[in-house]
Amino acid sequence: MDARCPECEKVAILDDDVTNVKCPHCNFEADYETYLEIMKDQAINMSADYIPDRPGI
């Protein structure tokens, strides 16, 4: 199964047991729970950086 690497943003590999994520491109490796926390933090940061392009706000 594929996942997105949080470091290089290329395709990382999620093992069949859904316990480990490893990126062959940059050698990122983490257990699945840690990976989810990293990706959740990145999503929160992206949403905090979003500034809507609407006048009057």
N, C-alpha and C positions, 0 to 999 in steps of 0.2 A: 504494500500500500504506500502511496506517496504522501508527503507532507511538504510544506514550504519551510525552508531553512530560515530561522530568525536572524541569522548573521549575514549570509550572502544572498538570501532570497531565491536561491535556486531550488531544485527539487531534492528533498531529503527523503530518506527511506524509513518508513515506520515498519517495524518487524511484525511478523505474523501473529505474535502473542499480544500485540499492542502494549508493549512495555518499554520500548526503547526507540528513540529517533536518532538517526545518524546521517550526516551529510557527507557524501563522498567528495564534494568539491572543496570544502573548507575545514573538514574534520570536526565540525560541531557534533557533539553527542550529549544526549540528556535522556533521563527516564521520561516516560510519557507525561506524568503529572507535572514535572518541572517544565517540560515543553509547553503544556497547556497554560501554565502560569506566565511564562515568558510571552506567549502569543496574546494572552489576555491583556497583559500590561501594554504591549505594543498597540493593541486595538484601542485601549483607553487613551493612550497618548495621542494616537491619530485623531480620535474624536475631540480631544481637548484642543488640538491645534486647528481644527476646522473652524473657519470663520465664514458664516453664510454671507453671500453677496446680495444682501437685501438692504435697500436704503431705509433709514429710520430705526435701525436696531442698534 
